[in-house]
C-alpha cells in the first residue's frame, strides 16, 4: 500500500529535471546563442563592407566625372603637362598640371593660374589625389611652396597612380602611350590622357581614359582678306 506522502514524493521526482538535463539544456542554449551572434556579426560586417565599397565607388565616380569635365572644358590656350616632384619625406609625387585654364573643377575664375592634380603620400602607404591651385607669376620659392601645399583632397587611399598620354598611333594601329609629357615640349596637348590606379576596396585595377579636345586649327588668311587690310 502506498501512502499519500510517498506518492507525493514520487510525483515530484517525475516532474523535476535532473542535473544532466539542465546542463544539456544550457549547452544547447549556448550553442544557439553563439550561432545567432556569429550570423548577426557576419551580416553586420558584410553590410558595413558593402557600404564602404559603395562609398568608395561613388567617390571614384565623382572624381572621374569632374576630371573628365576638366579635360573636355580645357580652353584653347590650355596646356597639359606631367612632372614628378618630391613630396613629404622625399617620396616621388606624380603631378598632372593643367596650365592657362579657367572655370575648371568648379572654380569660376583662376586669373591665369594653373591647376595641379598631385598624388600626395599618406602615412598608411596609400596616396590621396589632391587638387592644388598654382597662382601665376610666382617666384621659385613661392612656386615650390604652392606645389607642396596640401590642396583639396579629391580621391583618398589610392595606390600606384600612373598617368600616361597618347601621342599618336603605332604602325600596327595600337595607341602610342607615353609615360612623360613635359611642359612646353612638343605638342602642348596629348590626344588622350590615361589614369591607372588601385584602390583597396575595389578588387580590380581602375583605368580611366580622358579625351582632350584638339587645338583649334589656325584660320588661313585669304587673298581677299589680305587686300582688305592693305592701305
C-alpha positions in Angstrom: 0.0 0.0 0.0 1.4 3.4 -1.0 0.8 6.2 1.5 -0.1 9.7 0.5 3.4 11.1 1.5 5.4 8.6 -0.6 3.1 9.1 -3.6 3.7 12.9 -3.5 7.5 12.3 -3.4 7.3 10.1 -6.5 5.2 12.7 -8.4 7.7 15.5 -7.6 10.6 13.3 -8.7 8.9 12.6 -12.0 8.1 16.3 -12.7 11.6 17.7 -11.8 14.7 18.0 -14.2 17.8 16.1 -13.5 21.2 17.9 -13.3 22.3 16.3 -16.6 19.2 17.6 -18.4 19.8 21.1 -17.1 23.4 21.0 -18.2 22.4 19.8 -21.7 19.7 22.4 -22.0 22.2 25.2 -21.1 24.7 23.8 -23.6 22.2 23.8 -26.3 21.1 27.4 -25.5 24.8 28.5 -25.5 25.3 26.9 -28.9 22.2 28.6 -30.3 23.3 32.0 -28.9 26.8 31.6 -30.4 25.3 30.7 -33.8 22.9 33.7 -33.7 25.8 36.0 -32.7 28.1 34.7 -35.4 25.3 35.1 -38.1 24.5 38.6 -36.9 28.1 39.7 -36.7 28.9 38.4 -40.2 25.8 40.1 -41.5 26.8 43.4 -39.9 30.4 43.1 -41.3 29.1 42.3 -44.8 26.7 45.2 -44.7 29.5 47.6 -43.5 31.9 46.3 -46.2 29.2 46.8 -48.9 28.5 50.3 -47.6 32.2 51.2 -47.6 32.6 49.8 -51.1 29.6 51.8 -52.3 31.0 55.0 -50.8 34.4 54.4 -52.5 32.7 53.7 -55.8 30.6 57.0 -55.5 33.7 58.9 -54.6 35.6 57.4 -57.5 32.8 58.1 -59.9 32.6 61.8 -58.8 36.4 62.2 -59.2 36.4 60.7 -62.7 33.4 62.8 -63.7 34.9 66.2 -62.7 38.3 65.2 -64.1 36.7 64.3 -67.4 34.8 67.6 -67.5 38.0 69.4 -66.8 39.7 67.9 -69.8 36.6 68.5 -72.0 36.4 72.1 -71.0 40.1 72.8 -71.4 40.3 76.2 -73.2 42.2 76.7 -76.5 45.2 78.1 -74.7 45.2 75.4 -72.0 48.1 73.0 -71.7 48.7 69.6 -70.2 52.0 68.5 -68.5 53.3 65.9 -66.1 56.1 66.2 -63.7 57.4 64.1 -60.9 58.0 66.2 -57.9 59.2 65.4 -54.3 56.5 65.2 -51.6 56.9 64.9 -47.9 59.9 62.7 -47.0 61.3 62.9 -50.5 58.8 60.5 -52.0 58.2 60.8 -55.7 54.9 62.6 -56.3 53.2 62.5 -59.8 51.8 65.9 -60.7 49.5 66.5 -63.6 49.4 70.2 -64.4 46.7 71.9 -66.4 48.0 75.3 -67.4 46.3 78.5 -68.6 42.9 77.3 -67.6 39.8 78.8 -66.2 36.5 77.6 -64.8 37.6 74.0 -64.1 36.8 71.8 -61.1 34.0 74.2 -60.1 36.3 77.3 -59.8 34.8 80.1 -61.9 37.9 82.2 -62.3 41.5 81.3 -61.9 43.1 84.5 -63.0 45.7 82.8 -65.2 46.5 80.2 -62.6 47.2 76.5 -63.2 45.6 73.5 -61.6 47.6 70.5 -60.4 46.4 67.0 -59.6 49.0 65.7 -57.2 49.2 62.1 -55.7 50.3 63.1 -52.2 51.6 60.3 -49.9 49.7 59.3 -46.8 51.1 57.8 -43.6 49.4 54.4 -44.3 51.3 53.9 -47.5 48.4 55.0 -49.8 48.1 58.3 -51.7 45.4 61.0 -52.0 44.9 62.7 -55.3 44.5 66.4 -54.4 43.7 69.5 -56.4 46.2 72.3 -55.9 45.8 75.8 -57.3 49.1 77.3 -58.6 48.8 81.1 -59.0 50.5 82.8 -61.9 53.7 84.8 -61.7 55.3 83.2 -58.6 58.9 83.2 -57.6 60.8 79.9 -57.5 60.4 79.7 -53.7 56.7 80.6 -53.8 56.1 78.1 -56.6 57.7 75.3 -54.6 55.6 76.2 -51.6 52.5 76.3 -53.7 53.2 72.8 -55.2 53.8 71.3 -51.8 50.5 72.8 -50.4 48.0 70.1 -49.2 45.3 71.2 -51.6 41.8 69.9 -51.8 41.5 66.1 -51.4 39.6 64.5 -54.2 40.3 60.8 -54.1 41.9 59.2 -51.0 43.5 55.9 -50.4 44.7 55.1 -53.9 47.8 53.0 -54.8 50.1 53.1 -57.7 48.6 56.1 -59.6 50.1 56.5 -63.0 49.3 59.0 -65.8 50.1 58.2 -69.4 49.5 60.1 -72.7 48.6 59.1 -76.2 50.6 61.0 -78.7 49.6 59.1 -81.8 49.1 55.6 -83.2 51.7 52.9 -83.7 52.3 51.2 -87.1 50.0 48.3 -86.1 47.2 50.7 -85.2 47.6 50.5 -81.4 47.7 53.6 -79.3 51.2 55.0 -78.7 51.2 55.8 -74.9 54.0 57.9 -73.3 54.8 57.9 -69.6 56.1 61.5 -69.9 54.6 64.7 -71.1 56.8 67.7 -70.2 55.6 71.2 -70.2 56.4 73.1 -73.4 57.9 70.2 -75.2 56.5 69.1 -78.5 52.7 69.3 -78.8 51.1 71.2 -76.0 48.3 68.6 -75.8 48.1 64.8 -76.0 45.2 63.2 -77.8 44.1 61.1 -74.8 45.1 61.0 -71.1 45.0 57.7 -69.2 44.9 57.3 -65.4 45.6 53.9 -63.9 45.4 53.2 -60.1 44.4 50.7 -57.5 42.0 51.1 -54.5 42.0 48.6 -51.7 38.2 48.4 -51.5 37.9 47.6 -55.3 39.3 44.2 -56.3 40.2 45.1 -59.9 42.6 47.9 -61.0 41.0 51.1 -62.2 41.7 52.5 -65.7 40.1 55.7 -67.0 40.8 57.4 -70.3 40.0 61.1 -70.8 39.5 62.8 -74.2 41.4 66.0 -74.7 39.8 68.4 -77.3 42.4 69.2 -80.1 43.7 72.7 -80.5 41.7 74.8 -83.0 43.3 75.0 -86.4 44.6 78.4 -87.3 42.5 80.2 -89.7 44.0 80.7 -93.1 44.2 84.3 -94.3 42.7 84.6 -97.8 43.9 86.9 -100.5 40.7 89.0 -100.2 41.3 89.5 -96.5 44.9 90.4 -97.1 44.0 93.0 -99.7 41.3 94.4 -97.4 43.8 95.2 -94.7 46.3 96.8 -97.0 46.2 100.6 -97.3 
